[in-house]
Amino acid sequence: MSSKKMGRPLSDKPKSKTIEIRVDEEIMSKLDASAEKLKTTRSDIVRRGIEKVFDELQK
């Protein structure tokens, strides 16, 4: 019998931190529409937004 654990493979950058935000219906609709159009998750859209703002601040 193998000693390897079953489940998701380990990540190079594990996402162990969580944030919780409050948004209105308009922002939630925009977030959902963006995620659907890009075929990704809400979390990915938020991460992309953070990266975009950070990159702009570095200029």
CYANA upper distance limits for C-alpha pairs under 8 A (distance plus 0.5 A):
 10 LEU  CA     14 PRO  CA      8.07
 23 VAL  CA     27 ILE  CA      6.53
 23 VAL  CA     28 MET  CA      6.94
 24 ASP  CA     28 MET  CA      6.84
 25 GLU  CA     29 SER  CA      6.54
 26 GLU  CA     30 LYS  CA      6.77
 27 ILE  CA     31 LEU  CA      6.57
 28 MET  CA     32 ASP  CA      6.57
 29 SER  CA     33 ALA  CA      6.50
 30 LYS  CA     34 SER  CA      6.52
 31 LEU  CA     35 ALA  CA      6.64
 31 LEU  CA     42 ARG  CA      6.88
 31 LEU  CA     45 ILE  CA      7.75
 32 ASP  CA     36 GLU  CA      6.57
 32 ASP  CA     42 ARG  CA      7.15
 33 ALA  CA     37 LYS  CA      6.57
 34 SER  CA     38 LEU  CA      6.58
 34 SER  CA     45 ILE  CA      7.83
 35 ALA  CA     39 LYS  CA      6.18
 35 ALA  CA     40 THR  CA      5.53
 35 ALA  CA     41 THR  CA      5.89
 35 ALA  CA     42 ARG  CA      6.21
 35 ALA  CA     44 ASP  CA      8.48
 35 ALA  CA     45 ILE  CA      6.92
 36 GLU  CA     40 THR  CA      7.02
 36 GLU  CA     41 THR  CA      8.30
 40 THR  CA     44 ASP  CA      7.02
 40 THR  CA     45 ILE  CA      7.96
 41 THR  CA     45 ILE  CA      7.00
 42 ARG  CA     46 VAL  CA      6.84
 43 SER  CA     47 ARG  CA      6.66
 44 ASP  CA     48 ARG  CA      6.61
 45 ILE  CA     49 GLY  CA      6.70
 46 VAL  CA     50 ILE  CA      6.77
 47 ARG  CA     51 GLU  CA      6.74
 48 ARG  CA     52 LYS  CA      6.58
 49 GLY  CA     53 VAL  CA      6.73
 50 ILE  CA     54 PHE  CA      6.58
 51 GLU  CA     55 ASP  CA      6.52
 52 LYS  CA     56 GLU  CA      6.72
 53 VAL  CA     57 LEU  CA      6.78
 54 PHE  CA     58 GLN  CA      6.92
 55 ASP  CA     59 LYS  CA      7.32
